[in-house]
Amino acid sequence: MASALADAGIASTVLESAPDRELADPAEDGREIALTHRGMSILQQLGAWQDLPPQAISPLRQARVFNGSASDSLHFADPRSDLGALVPNHWLRRIAWLGLQRRPLVTLRCEARVAALSLDSGSATLTLADGERLSAPLVIAADSRFSTLRRLAGIGAEMRDFGRSVLLARIEHELPHQDQALECFHHGHTMAWLPLGGISPKLSSLVLTLPTDQAELQRGWSEAQWLDWVQQHSQQRLGRLTLAGPRHHYPLVAAYAHRFAARRFALVGDAAVGMHPVTAHGYNFGLYGVQRLTAELAGNRDKLDADVPLQRYSTGHRRDTWPIYQGTNAVVKLFTDERRPARLLRQGVLRLAEHLPPLKAVIAHQLTSKPRGLAA
Ligand SMILES: Cc1cc2nc3c(=O)[nH]c(=O)nc-3n(C[C@H](O)[C@H](O)[C@H](O)COP(=O)(O)OP(=O)(O)OC[C@H]3O[C@@H](n4cnc5c(N)ncnc54)[C@H](O)[C@@H]3O)c2cc1C
């Protein structure tokens, strides 16, 4: 956000609670972020994409969705171009930090925890945990789906706890992934395999979604015991498996702010919309928000606090995100319901989509942000 504002000639100060060394060299956190074409293009415009080394970019050429042990599947591919790309989250954090280093209009202040906020017609004032006060014409909050600033600004949010958690790990496999993502909705758990072709044709990230009590149980297992379980439930789709990195764990909670702006205040990133990862949109939505808010503010450089650009951002960002937010939650509901009618319904949905090219093209467009008709 700060880099995009700087490119539009707007100066900002970034207040970040983490220390500078954690931003400069972020630890691997297991997340492989699927980027849409629109997301990649925003990173390119910011000059951030160009900072990624080749091994950090894994092409996503096809995707296949399975329901339970049924052998038929919904298949997405486009012979003319990739569906998107996967980039490790720690690399996205690193290039964001690098971007700030070369922009003199940005001041980065680390180990600064925002504790209080006051918004009035004259300015926005932040109080840091050490008591220091800072004022600015506009505050933009990007402090996670559990945003403290959102609450301090009096903006509520729909919070949805799915009662599920994901376990993630990199896994080497005997058969090549062919740059294909697999999404397998089994009874009681979901297994997604994300191909890491930037590193190896036989390395994927496994994203295992489980009811939280089972995830907690599995976290207590040894690596060998866990790998055995994964091997047994993988239906040999990738052959023999070997663990290739540490396991990571995330509870699944979605958040959707009731509005994205107030007087002298705006929300971006997960603070605005925190998604369930199954449709891989959270980070992309963050980028769309950055692009839209910057465009609105750049046209009103002399009055950053004006209500009109903030309201236009709020409305536009809702239009970009609300249908996919609702659609994602509906997919999660349908594909985690273990009752027989739901199982039959999802099999029907997958078959219908597979055999109805226009429907498939609409889904592909939503997931990849490519023009309609390209990715079915
Ligand atoms: C398992 C998993 C898989 C995912 N896969 C995808 C995917 O494939 N595609 C996709 O698009 N998205 C994906 N996402 C979502 C994506 O990771 C998030 O949308 C994105 O990381 C959110 O970034 P953010 O900067 O808004 O928030 P965060 O990354 O949460 O960053 C918030 C920052 O604010 C700082 N902070 C917090 N509170 C304060 C405070 N009071 N004062 C100062 N600083 C503060 C924190 O230190 C942190 O640096 C996935 C998420 C998960 C969990």
The ligand as a Tripos MOL2 file, in Angstrom:
@<TRIPOS>MOLECULE
LIG
   53    58     1     0     0
SMALL
NO_CHARGES

@<TRIPOS>ATOM
      1 C1         -3.1080  -21.3880    4.8750 C.3       1 LIG1
      2 C2         -3.3490  -20.1340    4.0820 C.ar      1 LIG1
      3 C3         -3.2430  -20.1790    2.6970 C.ar      1 LIG1
      4 C4         -3.4890  -19.0260    1.9450 C.ar      1 LIG1
      5 N1         -3.4190  -19.0970    0.5920 N.ar      1 LIG1
      6 C5         -3.7080  -18.0050   -0.1570 C.ar      1 LIG1
      7 C6         -3.6560  -18.0580   -1.5920 C.ar      1 LIG1
      8 O1         -3.3610  -19.1030   -2.1760 O.2       1 LIG1
      9 N2         -3.9560  -16.9320   -2.3070 N.ar      1 LIG1
     10 C7         -4.2830  -15.7650   -1.6840 C.ar      1 LIG1
     11 O2         -4.5460  -14.7610   -2.3710 O.2       1 LIG1
     12 N3         -4.3150  -15.6620   -0.3170 N.ar      1 LIG1
     13 C8         -4.0410  -16.7680    0.4420 C.ar      1 LIG1
     14 N4         -4.0650  -16.6740    1.8200 N.ar      1 LIG1
     15 C9         -4.3910  -15.3860    2.4480 C.3       1 LIG1
     16 C10        -3.1610  -14.4600    2.6450 C.3       1 LIG1
     17 O3         -2.1440  -15.1520    3.3380 O.3       1 LIG1
     18 C11        -3.5980  -13.2340    3.4300 C.3       1 LIG1
     19 O4         -4.7180  -12.6670    2.7900 O.3       1 LIG1
     20 C12        -2.4890  -12.1640    3.5020 C.3       1 LIG1
     21 O5         -1.2990  -12.7060    3.9960 O.3       1 LIG1
     22 C13        -2.9510  -11.0160    4.3990 C.3       1 LIG1
     23 O6         -1.9920  -10.0130    4.4020 O.3       1 LIG1
     24 P1         -2.1890   -8.7090    5.3040 P.3       1 LIG1
     25 O7         -0.9440   -7.9100    5.0650 O.co2     1 LIG1
     26 O8         -3.5050   -8.0850    5.0680 O.co2     1 LIG1
     27 O9         -2.2260   -9.2290    6.8100 O.3       1 LIG1
     28 P2         -1.1040   -9.9500    7.6630 P.3       1 LIG1
     29 O10        -0.2060  -10.7850    6.7950 O.co2     1 LIG1
     30 O11        -1.8340  -10.6200    8.7860 O.co2     1 LIG1
     31 O12        -0.1960   -8.7590    8.2210 O.3       1 LIG1
     32 C14        -0.6300   -7.8590    9.2270 C.3       1 LIG1
     33 C15         0.5830   -7.0500    9.6930 C.3       1 LIG1
     34 O13         0.1490   -6.0760   10.6390 O.3       1 LIG1
     35 C16         1.0350   -6.0790   11.7660 C.3       1 LIG1
     36 N5          0.2300   -5.6340   12.9310 N.ar      1 LIG1
     37 C17        -0.8430   -6.2590   13.4690 C.ar      1 LIG1
     38 N6         -1.3640   -5.5370   14.4930 N.ar      1 LIG1
     39 C18        -0.6010   -4.4200   14.5890 C.ar      1 LIG1
     40 C19        -0.6400   -3.2700   15.4460 C.ar      1 LIG1
     41 N7         -1.5850   -3.1060   16.4050 N.pl3     1 LIG1
     42 N8          0.3080   -2.3070   15.2760 N.ar      1 LIG1
     43 C20         1.2550   -2.4380   14.2970 C.ar      1 LIG1
     44 N9          1.3290   -3.4960   13.4580 N.ar      1 LIG1
     45 C21         0.4180   -4.4730   13.6060 C.ar      1 LIG1
     46 C22         1.5360   -7.5240   11.8590 C.3       1 LIG1
     47 O14         2.7840   -7.5970   12.5160 O.3       1 LIG1
     48 C23         1.6380   -7.9120   10.3710 C.3       1 LIG1
     49 O15         2.9130   -7.5960    9.8120 O.3       1 LIG1
     50 C24        -3.8370  -17.8130    2.5940 C.ar      1 LIG1
     51 C25        -3.9310  -17.7770    3.9920 C.ar      1 LIG1
     52 C26        -3.6970  -18.9280    4.7370 C.ar      1 LIG1
     53 C27        -3.8100  -18.8650    6.2370 C.3       1 LIG1
@<TRIPOS>BOND
     1     1     2 1
     2     2     3 ar
     3     2    52 ar
     4     3     4 ar
     5     4     5 ar
     6     4    50 ar
     7     5     6 ar
     8     6     7 ar
     9     6    13 1
    10     7     8 2
    11     7     9 ar
    12     9    10 ar
    13    10    11 2
    14    10    12 ar
    15    12    13 ar
    16    13    14 ar
    17    14    15 1
    18    14    50 ar
    19    15    16 1
    20    16    17 1
    21    16    18 1
    22    18    19 1
    23    18    20 1
    24    20    21 1
    25    20    22 1
    26    22    23 1
    27    23    24 1
    28    24    25 2
    29    24    26 1
    30    24    27 1
    31    27    28 1
    32    28    29 2
    33    28    30 1
    34    28    31 1
    35    31    32 1
    36    32    33 1
    37    33    34 1
    38    33    48 1
    39    34    35 1
    40    35    36 1
    41    35    46 1
    42    36    37 ar
    43    36    45 ar
    44    37    38 ar
    45    38    39 ar
    46    39    40 ar
    47    39    45 ar
    48    40    41 1
    49    40    42 ar
    50    42    43 ar
    51    43    44 ar
    52    44    45 ar
    53    46    47 1
    54    46    48 1
    55    48    49 1
    56    50    51 ar
    57    51    52 ar
    58    52    53 1
@<TRIPOS>SUBSTRUCTURE
     1 LIG1         1 GROUP 0 **** ****
